[in-house]
Amino acid sequence: MADSFDLVIIGGGNAGYIPAIRASQLGMKVALIEKREGGHLGGTCLNVGCIPTKALLHTASLLHDARTAEDYGVKIGSVELDYPAVAKRREQVVTQLRRGVQGLMKKNKVQVYNGVGSFIEPKKIKVETHDGETHELEAKNVLISTGSAVNSLPGLEFDGDRVISSDDIVTENDDYPESIIILGSGAVGSEFASMYNDFGTEVTLVELLDRIVPGEDPEISAALQKEFEGRGINVLTSTMADSGSLEKTKTGVKIKTAPAGQDKKEGAQEEGGSYGGESVPAGETGDDDGTLEAECLLVAVGRKTVTEELNLDVTNVELTEKGTIKIDEFYRTGEDGVYAAGDVIGGYWLAHAAGHEGIIAVEHMAGENPMPLDQSLVPRVTFTRPEVASFGLTKAQAEDEGYDARETKFPFRAIGKALIEGEPNGFVKIVVDSETDLILGMHAIGPHVTDLITEGVFAKLVEGTPEEMGMTIHPHPSLSEVMGEAAMASEGHPIHF
């Protein structure tokens, strides 16, 4: 006999466990299905994504600080990286947060099943556990939150050694490469380029498009590339890599590159993420025919949705051509009572967006009349050194949408705290609708902008103006002053620049 629930959630990432808690708060009886071995909740973000990556990046930041400490009058002596200790701390952080999520499930009386969930019929779910048991669950509502997985390219299949994914990096416990080629300069590729450079690895970052972090404002891309190149990272833009030319050697890998736009050999790939590289002069990172050579190759060309095991054919749930689940503004699918949220529906593929999507879905189930998510309020953050953060529209995008837009920016070098911390480079840019003075977007590069950007998101949420942001008293000396100054610059009266 099937167990009955008000809500069954398939997938325990941010789009699963967070709405499970909210549904419980709303009085629902909730079941959560997670297929990850060990029953670890938290999805990609907690287990092999955001959390372990940022733990590694924090170590990289400390390593950089230690190596430059003498500039601040602190003599440390020899600085070395103990990678097994780094990996141990990374796992300690992940383990502690896993336990926290498990505790939240118990606190909120969410029934957790460890196994693969699939539809028997629209409101009946089968769970096949890893120990061979089978459970049947009936539900008034179902939320699909099965997330995404790392994507590769034909000819560049992951082997965990020479050709690796981000998953391989955050589960490596013994060592790190002395040299690496990274295909793709989105958030994942750029973060690992920054991290490995601080570790002392020789890094080549290859991007198919004409700039790195191509989803960001072009001026942000240019500023980050300048910082990367100043640190010794070899950045190749407007470049394609020929996956058919990949050669695995005794010491690493070789792959040929060519300027983007030339005829490609079979196996060269443009879909599923961006990557690239122009011919590299002999004696640098490769041969004069554009061949790159390194200890390993990181393929960071995006992610793909995970829907194969759901047995969606017995439902009216529809997929797009890109494999994402079709939903409306409340995350309802084509099947009555079946919702979907998180990476599996596409969008920005961000953990913080996924949690909000799931909350809106369960509140709609409960008749709470939630407000649909405004995509322009989703902050996009990249934890490179320096950090990058943004939300909303660039000036060009705003003009394409018909706005009479203006943009202004304010530099960190005019902020005392940035000088104190030794991070004077970067800026905050504000895009405003000239007719209404409402904020359309913000774009930033510099110290701690992944934290600072939230002030701008909140201002846009409450339809605040730059004038009102400028009226807000920011503590001195603090990095937050850059937000107030950028706002006043938008109004034509910055104080310190």
C-alpha positions in Angstrom: 0.0 0.0 0.0 1.4 3.4 -1.0 2.2 6.0 1.7 0.2 9.3 1.2 1.6 12.8 1.4 0.5 16.3 0.6 3.7 16.8 -1.3 6.4 14.6 -2.7 9.7 16.3 -3.8 12.1 14.5 -6.1 15.6 15.9 -5.5 17.2 17.2 -2.4 19.1 20.2 -3.6 18.2 23.8 -2.8 15.1 23.5 -5.0 14.1 20.5 -2.9 15.0 20.7 0.7 14.3 24.4 1.1 10.7 24.2 -0.3 10.3 21.0 1.8 10.8 23.1 4.9 8.5 25.8 3.7 5.8 23.3 2.8 6.1 21.8 6.3 5.6 25.3 7.8 2.5 25.6 5.7 1.1 22.4 7.3 1.9 19.9 4.5 2.9 16.3 5.1 6.1 16.1 3.0 8.3 13.4 1.5 11.7 14.2 0.0 13.5 11.8 -2.3 17.3 12.0 -2.8 19.2 9.6 -4.9 22.8 10.7 -4.0 24.7 7.9 -2.3 24.7 8.2 1.4 21.5 10.2 1.3 23.4 13.5 1.4 21.0 16.4 0.9 22.0 19.8 -0.4 22.4 18.8 -4.1 25.2 19.9 -6.3 25.8 23.2 -4.4 26.5 21.6 -1.0 28.2 18.4 -2.1 30.2 19.1 -5.2 29.5 22.8 -6.1 29.2 26.1 -4.3 30.3 25.0 -0.8 33.4 22.9 -1.5 34.5 25.2 -4.3 34.3 28.3 -2.0 36.2 26.4 0.7 39.0 25.9 -1.8 38.8 29.5 -2.9 39.1 30.7 0.7 42.3 28.7 1.0 43.5 30.3 -2.2 42.7 33.8 -0.8 44.6 33.0 2.4 47.5 31.7 0.5 47.7 35.0 -1.5 47.4 37.0 1.7 50.2 35.1 3.3 52.5 35.5 0.3 51.8 39.3 0.2 51.8 39.8 4.0 55.1 41.5 4.0 53.6 44.4 2.1 51.5 45.1 5.2 54.4 44.7 7.6 53.9 41.1 8.5 56.8 38.8 8.1 55.8 35.2 7.7 58.7 33.4 6.1 58.2 30.4 3.8 54.6 29.8 2.7 53.6 26.4 1.4 50.3 24.8 0.5 49.4 21.5 2.2 46.8 20.2 -0.2 45.6 17.1 1.9 45.0 19.5 4.8 43.1 21.8 2.4 40.9 18.9 1.3 40.3 17.8 4.8 39.0 21.2 5.8 36.9 21.3 2.7 35.2 18.0 3.7 34.8 19.2 7.3 32.8 22.2 6.0 30.7 20.0 3.7 30.0 17.4 6.4 28.9 20.0 9.0 26.5 21.6 6.5 25.1 18.1 5.5 24.4 17.4 9.1 22.7 20.7 9.4 20.3 20.0 6.5 19.5 16.5 7.9 18.7 18.2 11.2 16.4 20.6 9.5 14.5 17.7 7.9 14.0 16.1 11.3 13.0 19.4 12.9 10.4 20.0 10.2 9.1 16.4 10.1 10.1 15.8 6.4 10.2 12.1 5.5 13.4 11.5 3.6 13.9 8.6 1.2 17.3 7.7 -0.2 16.9 6.3 -3.7 15.8 7.0 -7.2 12.3 8.5 -7.6 10.2 8.1 -10.8 6.6 8.5 -11.8 4.3 5.5 -11.9 1.5 7.8 -12.8 1.1 11.6 -12.3 0.4 11.5 -8.6 2.1 8.2 -7.7 5.9 8.0 -7.3 8.1 4.9 -7.0 11.3 5.0 -4.9 14.0 2.4 -5.6 16.4 2.6 -2.7 20.1 1.7 -3.0 19.6 -1.3 -0.7 17.1 -2.9 -3.1 13.8 -1.8 -1.5 10.9 -0.3 -3.3 8.4 2.2 -1.9 5.3 3.7 -3.5 4.3 7.2 -2.6 1.0 9.0 -3.4 0.9 12.7 -3.4 -1.6 15.6 -3.9 1.3 17.6 -5.3 4.7 16.7 -6.7 7.7 19.0 -7.1 10.5 17.9 -9.5 13.8 19.3 -8.4 16.3 16.8 -9.9 18.8 19.5 -10.8 21.7 19.3 -13.2 25.0 17.5 -13.8 28.3 18.6 -15.3 28.3 18.6 -19.1 31.1 17.5 -21.4 31.8 17.6 -25.2 32.2 14.8 -27.8 35.8 13.6 -27.6 36.3 15.2 -24.2 34.7 12.6 -22.0 35.7 12.9 -18.3 38.2 10.3 -17.1 38.9 11.9 -13.6 42.6 12.1 -14.4 43.6 13.9 -17.6 40.2 15.3 -18.6 38.4 16.4 -15.5 35.2 18.2 -14.3 34.5 20.5 -11.5 33.2 17.5 -9.6 36.6 15.9 -9.8 38.3 19.0 -8.4 36.2 19.2 -5.3 36.5 15.5 -4.5 40.3 15.3 -5.0 42.1 14.7 -1.7 45.7 14.2 -2.5 47.2 16.8 -4.9 46.6 19.5 -7.5 48.0 20.0 -11.0 51.2 21.9 -11.8 49.6 23.1 -15.1 46.0 23.1 -16.4 44.0 24.1 -19.5 40.5 25.3 -18.7 37.8 25.3 -21.4 35.1 27.8 -20.6 35.4 31.1 -18.8 32.0 31.3 -17.1 31.8 31.4 -13.3 33.1 27.8 -12.9 36.0 28.1 -15.3 37.0 31.6 -14.1 36.8 30.6 -10.4 39.1 27.6 -10.9 41.5 29.6 -13.0 41.7 32.1 -10.1 42.1 29.4 -7.5 44.7 27.4 -9.3 46.7 30.5 -10.1 46.9 31.3 -6.4 47.9 27.7 -5.8 50.9 28.2 -8.1 49.5 26.2 -11.1 50.3 27.4 -14.6 46.8 28.2 -16.0 45.5 28.7 -19.5 41.9 29.9 -19.8 40.3 29.3 -23.2 37.1 31.0 -24.3 35.2 30.7 -27.5 33.6 34.1 -27.3 35.4 37.4 -27.5 35.6 38.0 -23.7 35.7 36.0 -20.5 32.7 35.8 -18.1 30.7 36.5 -21.3 27.4 36.8 -19.3 28.6 39.9 -17.5 28.8 43.5 -18.5 31.6 43.9 -21.2 33.5 46.3 -19.0 33.5 43.8 -16.2 34.9 41.2 -18.5 37.7 43.4 -19.6 38.6 44.4 -16.1 38.7 40.7 -14.9 40.8 39.7 -17.9 43.2 42.5 -17.1 43.5 41.3 -13.5 43.9 37.7 -14.6 46.7 38.5 -17.1 48.4 40.7 -14.5 48.5 37.6 -12.3 50.1 35.5 -15.0 47.0 33.6 -16.2 47.2 33.0 -20.0 43.8 34.1 -21.3 42.8 33.1 -24.8 39.5 34.6 -26.1 37.8 34.3 -29.5 39.3 30.8 -29.6 38.0 27.3 -30.2 39.5 24.0 -29.1 39.4 21.0 -31.4 38.2 18.2 -29.2 39.0 15.7 -31.9 42.7 16.6 -31.6 42.9 15.7 -27.9 46.0 13.6 -27.1 46.6 12.1 -23.7 50.3 11.7 -23.0 52.3 10.1 -20.2 52.6 13.5 -18.5 49.3 15.2 -19.4 47.3 16.3 -22.4 47.7 18.1 -25.7 44.9 19.9 -27.6 44.9 22.1 -30.7 43.2 25.5 -30.8 42.4 27.9 -33.6 40.8 31.4 -33.8 37.0 31.1 -33.5 35.1 31.3 -36.8 37.5 29.2 -38.8 36.3 26.0 -40.3 36.2 23.4 -37.5 37.2 19.8 -37.7 34.7 17.2 -36.7 34.6 17.1 -32.9 35.0 20.9 -32.3 32.1 22.0 -30.3 30.2 25.3 -29.9 27.1 24.2 -27.9 26.6 23.5 -24.2 28.8 26.3 -23.0 31.5 28.6 -24.3 35.2 28.0 -24.6 38.0 28.8 -27.1 41.7 30.0 -27.9 43.8 31.6 -30.6 47.1 30.3 -31.8 49.8 30.4 -29.0 53.3 31.5 -29.8 56.0 28.8 -29.5 57.8 28.7 -26.2 54.8 29.9 -24.2 51.9 27.6 -23.4 51.9 25.6 -26.7 53.3 25.1 -30.1 53.2 27.6 -33.0 50.3 25.5 -34.5 48.1 26.5 -31.5 48.6 23.3 -29.6 48.2 23.7 -25.8 49.8 21.3 -23.4 49.3 20.8 -19.7 49.0 18.2 -16.9 45.2 18.1 -17.3 42.2 19.6 -19.0 39.2 21.0 -17.1 36.0 21.1 -19.2 33.8 23.8 -17.8 31.3 24.3 -20.5 28.0 24.3 -18.6 25.6 21.8 -17.2 22.8 19.6 -18.4 19.4 18.8 -16.7 18.8 15.5 -15.0 15.4 14.1 -16.1 16.2 10.7 -17.6 15.1 8.6 -14.6 11.8 10.4 -13.9 9.7 8.4 -16.4 8.0 11.6 -17.5 6.2 9.8 -20.4 3.4 8.8 -18.0 2.7 12.4 -17.3 1.9 15.6 -19.3 5.2 17.2 -18.2 6.9 18.7 -21.3 10.5 19.4 -22.0 12.0 22.2 -24.1 14.4 21.5 -26.9 17.2 22.2 -24.4 15.9 19.5 -22.1 14.5 21.8 -19.4 11.0 21.3 -18.0 8.4 23.8 -19.2 6.7 25.7 -16.4 4.6 28.8 -15.9 5.3 31.7 -13.5 4.3 29.6 -10.5 6.4 26.6 -11.6 3.4 24.5 -12.7 4.2 22.0 -15.4 1.7 20.7 -18.0 0.5 18.1 -15.5 -2.0 19.3 -12.9 -0.4 19.3 -9.5 3.1 18.7 -10.7 5.6 21.5 -10.3 9.3 21.9 -11.1 12.0 24.2 -9.8 15.8 24.7 -9.9 18.3 23.8 -12.5 15.9 21.4 -14.1 13.8 24.3 -15.5 16.8 26.3 -16.7 17.3 30.0 -16.1 20.4 31.2 -14.3 21.2 27.7 -12.8 22.0 29.2 -9.4 21.4 27.7 -6.0 19.9 30.8 -4.5 17.5 31.2 -7.3 16.5 27.5 -7.0 15.5 27.9 -3.4 13.2 30.8 -4.1 11.6 29.1 -7.0 10.8 26.1 -4.9 9.3 28.3 -2.2 7.0 30.0 -4.7 5.9 26.6 -6.0 4.9 25.3 -2.6 3.3 28.5 -1.6 1.2 28.4 -4.8 0.2 24.8 -4.0 -0.9 26.0 -0.5 -3.0 28.8 -2.0 -0.8 31.5 -0.5 -0.8 33.7 -3.7 2.9 34.2 -3.9 4.5 36.9 -6.1 6.2 35.5 -9.2 10.0 35.7 -9.2 11.5 38.6 -11.1 14.5 37.3 -12.9 16.1 40.8 -12.9 16.4 40.5 -9.1 18.5 37.3 -9.2 22.1 38.3 -8.2 24.9 36.6 -10.2 28.1 36.1 -8.3 31.5 34.9 -9.3 34.1 34.3 -6.5 37.3 35.0 -8.5 40.0 37.3 -7.2 38.7 40.0 -7.6 35.0 39.1 -7.1 32.3 39.8 -9.7 28.7 40.4 -9.0 25.7 41.7 -10.9 21.9 41.7 -11.3 19.5 43.0 -13.9 20.3 44.7 -17.2 23.4 46.2 -18.7 23.0 49.5 -20.5 23.0 47.8 -23.9 20.4 45.3 -22.8 18.2 48.1 -21.3 18.3 50.1 -24.5 17.5 46.9 -26.5 14.4 46.7 -24.3 13.4 50.2 -25.1 14.6 52.0 -22.0 16.2 55.5 -22.1 19.1 54.2 -19.9 22.0 55.9 -18.3 24.9 54.3 -16.5 27.5 55.6 -14.0 30.3 53.9 -12.1 32.3 54.6 -9.0 35.9 53.2 -8.4 37.0 51.3 -5.3 40.3 53.3 -5.3 38.3 56.2 -3.9 37.1 54.1 -0.9 39.4 54.2 2.1 38.6 50.6 3.3 39.6 49.2 -0.2 43.0 50.9 0.1 43.4 49.7 3.6 42.7 46.1 2.5 45.0 46.4 -0.5 42.2 45.9 -3.1 41.8 49.3 -4.8 41.0 48.0 -8.2 37.4 47.5 -9.5 34.2 49.5 -9.6 30.5 49.5 -9.1 28.3 50.4 -12.0 24.6 51.4 -11.8 22.2 51.3 -14.8 19.1 53.5 -14.3 15.9 54.3 -16.3 16.3 58.0 -17.0 12.5 58.5 -17.1 11.6 57.0 -13.8 15.0 57.0 -12.0 14.4 53.3 -11.1 17.4 50.9 -11.0 17.6 48.5 -13.9 20.8 46.7 -13.0 24.1 46.9 -11.2 27.5 45.4 -12.2 30.5 45.2 -9.9 34.0 43.9 -9.7 36.2 44.3 -6.6 36.5 43.3 -3.0 33.5 41.5 -1.4 31.1 42.6 -4.2 29.4 39.3 -3.8 28.2 40.5 -0.4 27.7 44.2 -1.4 25.5 43.5 -4.4 22.6 42.6 -2.1 22.0 46.3 -1.2 21.3 47.0 -4.8 19.0 44.0 -5.2 17.0 45.1 -2.2 16.8 48.7 -3.6 15.4 47.4 -6.9 13.0 45.1 -5.1 11.4 48.0 -3.2 11.6 50.3 -6.2 14.2 52.4 -4.6 16.1 55.0 -6.5 19.8 55.9 -6.5 18.9 59.0 -4.7 17.5 57.0 -1.8 20.5 54.7 -1.8 22.7 57.8 -1.6 20.6 59.1 1.3 21.3 55.8 3.2 24.1 56.3 5.8 26.9 53.8 5.1 29.4 53.2 7.9 32.9 54.6 7.5 35.4 53.2 6.8 33.7 50.3 5.1 33.5 48.8 1.6 29.8 49.5 1.6 30.5 53.1 1.0 31.1 52.3 -2.6 27.4 51.6 -3.0 26.4 54.9 -1.6 29.0 56.7 -3.7 27.9 54.9 -6.9 24.3 55.8 -6.2 25.3 59.5 -5.7 27.4 59.4 -8.9 24.2 58.2 -10.7 22.6 61.4 -9.5 25.5 63.5 -10.6 27.0 64.3 -7.2 29.6 61.8 -5.9 31.6 63.0 -3.0 35.0 61.3 -3.1 35.6 61.1 -6.8 
